[in-house]
């Protein structure tokens, strides 16, 4: 890597090096990885300014107390069906065009991140103001390097070689052009009616519910009730029992679930507002009250294994444009998928990759949360998508890329989200073999059905059910499959559009269920279905620090010929 590009690498993260600090970087055994380690250390906490921060050689020495020079022969992690041992792909040196450069020089200080042992390093005495001795810093070299890169004509590997691969690719569900709501009360009524009817149809096929009764049709002769109901309200009695008010399209009924029936009570604890379930209950003397005996989720039947002679890679939450985007790790991932990184076995997996799915938040977006601009290196949404196109444009041309939006993307916030519009992401639309789809969406990849959902409703589930945590996103995914709905709770943190039809009902059971949003990689099989959360390419965010969530950055899951593997690129 040229010295100019190393300078740019720091500059675009808002870091300016003194000559002494610069010498320490370029004299490292592997300057690229050493620079990456320094940047990750410095950007662990958010910068206090969008401007360049001047870093001395002494600062480099202090913050790298636990950073060792990278060994080129070290390997990244390859995980086969867990539990397994991990290994690390061998590094292949490559050059990549860096992101947008920051070159302003205001007098600012920045707080350094937590060290590996979780102790903060004081930066007040180490980070020097540029105004002290500006001639000692390398701003002019950064500017010149930036101009040189701007003048270079970028060649994408996807553009250099056209693909002759034939894809058995089909979009099964995409709401991008079906979505309609006027926001009127009638739309909301239609939305919940659609939800109830879809799930009623699924539940009525269960043997216990084939002869279910509507609430209005309950008569005095019935002792045992078989009902299909929507949860209206949940409360706890003074004795600790769970009392749930249900409704259907004919009336309402309250059902008590006793804490003395442990298994039943545990299922009642997982009930959330607005979901649809089957209930077996014993009628009380009060026709509007009953005692619960069984809760029946719509559920999913076991999915048989399908033959698969190719690989599918899963990404989400790349967050290009953020100061905490792990560019070097992402470049290593691109080198791997291009069969230019890793050992022989790992490259063989890469050779078989036919599809790449990106399940939302490919960019960090603009104005997603207060003061986000202070954490951005690219502050224009179109430029963020342009930068995404620069990365994806260097992925080999025989891989089809499917992109769905997330809550950071330039799509409407309310779910279902239409595909990212071309007006913001024209550069991505111009790439060959890129397909755009809504969130949620379903695609068939050579007969393998993949349900793609970004996963924002996880926030609501974690708040509503005490046993659920962000760290175990695979259990959250299993619960959504059991409920056969991707966002059952209406009116909480997940904004839902009151469509005429509820497109978040899981009509068909997928072979693979892919989510993101949480930034924590997870995998499990449930009834034959691969449950995958693809993690992130971003370091810990301020929101995650508040909630004590430890992300698993730069871990990439792959379903390779029906088997789960994952690689680590950090």
Buried (B, 14 or more C-beta within 10 A) or exposed (E): BEBBBBBBBBBBBBBBBBEBBBEBBBEBEBBBBBBBBBBBBBBBBBBEBBBBBBBBBBBBEBBBEEBEEBEEEEBBBBBEEEEEEEBBBBBBEBEBBBBBBBBEBEEBBBBBBBBEEEEEBEBEEBBBEBEEEEEEBBBEBBBEBBEEBEEEEEEBEBBEEEBEEEBEBEBBBBBBEBBEBEEEEEBBEBBBBBBBBBBBEBBEEBEEBEEBBEBEEBEEEEEEBBBBBBBBEBEEEEEEBBBBBBBBEEBBBBBBBBBEBEEBBEBBBBBBBBBBBBBBBEBEEEBEBBBBBBBBBBBBEEBEEEEBEBBBBBBBBBBBBBBBBBBBBBBBBBBBBBBBBBBEEBBEBBEBBBBBBBBBBBBBBBEEEEEBEBBBBBBBBBBBBBBBBBBBBBBBBBBBBBBBBBBBBBBBEBBBBBBBBEEBBEBBBEBBBBBBBBBBBBBBBBEBBBBBBBBBBBBBBBEBBEEBBBBBBBBBBBBBBBBBBBBBBBEBEBBBBBBBBBBBBBEEBBBBBBBBBBBBBBBBEBBBBBBBBBBBBBBBBEEBBEEEBEBBBBBBBBBBEBEBBBBBBB
